[in-house]
Amino acid sequence: MAVIAVYSMKGGVGKTTMAVDLAWRFAQRGGHETLLFDLDPQGGAGFLLGHEERKVQRAISAFHHARAPRDLIEPTRFDGLSLIGADQSLRDLPVQLARIGTKKRLAQMLNFMKGDYPRIVLDCPPMINEVSEQIMEAADLIVVPLPASPLAARAFGFIKEELAKRPGHPPVLPVLSMYDKRRKLHRWVRENAAANWPVIPQSSYVEQVAVRREPIASFANWSPAAQGFEHLHAALEAKLAQLGLAGPPPGGGQKDATRALPGPQAERPEAPREESPKVVPIRRAEAPQAAHAAPTPSEGLARRAFSF
């Protein structure tokens, strides 16, 4: 099992859209049974997948005991993708965790589901508190979406300070989100501070995800933004292989991998090459790990992209 947390201390950075897209790709493109666990009281992940808010607010009951989350799992309309939705009851989660008094309750909960879900994606609330501490204990990889703004850079600094207190913290992958190449500041960030990061271009198709309530890949997988998400997915799979967390190949390989993708249409223009993020392969010492790596041409990012 691999736990991938999509986390940012700052809101409005495309975090939930990224979490939903990655969960969809792990399930549909990678062929892995995937669980999307929404920890944000706003419940955005379920909304983007077309789920309605529960009448009974009981998401916090998942934390009552380590096996409780199983009772809240619900299927989505996408094969291989399940959801534990969020609701307003999670506003009391920091207090609940403080009462429980263990820093690894979330990790314990996820361990009970590792046999059923090779990939678990956490959509995390934008805060640093008891919840974020649990996330940092449970995650194998942390993905941090960051727009090209001083406030986002400042928020990332707080995250780095928090993780620096934890020897052996999980690898961190910052992602340049909402990138607009027409803006001078955005270009400067991409060429300097974010030179090795994946890039998700700003796009009206990303905005349509909340209108259509489905991942961008299911209606505009040919777009530059969707290609950016695909590069990010490939980078994460390659990193999991490097860490020995890729697991065995899914049964049947790419079973039903492209079922949810739209068919080719002649009127759609080919996506501009310059919009795709620049990536370089991760070097691996052992051939068995390379067998589980994401397909070329984007095998992943450089090792230094997954660190501070």
Summary of the structure (lengths in Angstrom):
residues: 308
radius of gyration: 18.3
end to end distance: 24.7
largest distance: 58.6
contacts: 1025
relative contact order: 0.17
helix: 40%
strand: 12%
